[in-house]
Amino acid sequence: MIIIEVAGGLGNQLQQYALYRKFVRMGKEARLDLSWFTDRAVQEKSKNNKVTERKLELTLFDRLVFEVCTKEEKAELIGPEGIPGKLRRKFLPGTVHWFKESQIYHPELLTFDNMYLSGYFACEKYYADILYDLREKIQFPESNNPLNRQMVQEMKECTSVSVHIRRGDYLNEENRAMFGNICTDAYYDKAVEMIKAEEKDVHFYLFSDDIPYVKQKYRGEEYTIVDINHGRDSFYDMWLMSNCKHNICANSTFSFWGARLNGNEGKIMIRPTIHKNTQTFDKKEMEELWQGWRFISPEGKIQ
């Protein structure tokens, strides 16, 4: 049995679900482990709320079917909770089947038959061949806000481009060193320039967790700042992104999925060369792992 730990924000949850679907499509017995979200609540309190709060959001989608593991199934692979599990993992490591992601892509991962998997699995190569299936499975429920439907109609009637500008928690001291200064002004300027060089009459729809900043930075008739969805409904921004003809992403799995769920065959998908400052960009490797994407460096150079 394959058990995949579900953890993190919505984009990461979708990546873990996508890997789960990949195993299912391969005919393997697979489950999701959702216990991180109940355990995480305790961890966050112990860290004085310095960790960004995350909630299980897979359940917000329509018709998203998956099987959840039992405590017994999880314990069979990595040991039970508490001290007995810790002792087993320390003194009987040969009985533990726990794989922890440590690099951008693990080619051996899909060969496993009996393993507990922990990681975010952002690499698109894992599930690129089943994206058509994922678009069918990942269905957003009908929004109660008519402005969402109105905006989708506008997007379909123009050369629409989503632009995701993530600031918020990326500006925190804990995250800035890891995620900051990647999607710079130079990055966005070059991405906009690239789209304009290939398309006419482009209209940009800007999504951000810092609306005041975006309103000050981007002015003019070619921009629409999307400030419709808040709180629980924030995930509809991903749906709006997916309805644009093209996508300019932040170093954020949220906007990666806005682009992945975009069914436009002629779409242009732009992402930064790196997701974290600990990574280095290998053009050949990334073109293989993220086929169809275009890459721009923090310095604003097309790679």
Protein Blocks (a to p, Z undefined) as FASTA:
>chain_A
ZZdddedjfklmmmmmmmmmmmmmnopacdddfklmmmmmmmmmmnoomaccdddfklmp
ghiacddddfklmmmmnopehjllmmmmmmmmmlpccdddfbfbdfklmmpfbdcdedjk
lafklmmmmmmmmmmmmccdddfblklmmmmmmmmmpccddddddekjmmpmklmmmmgo
klgfklmmmmmmmmmmmpghiacddddfblklmmmmpgcjkbccddfbgcjllmmmmmmm
mmpmbdcddddfklmmmmmmpmbfkbccdddfbfbfkbccdfklmmmmmghiacddfkop
aZZ
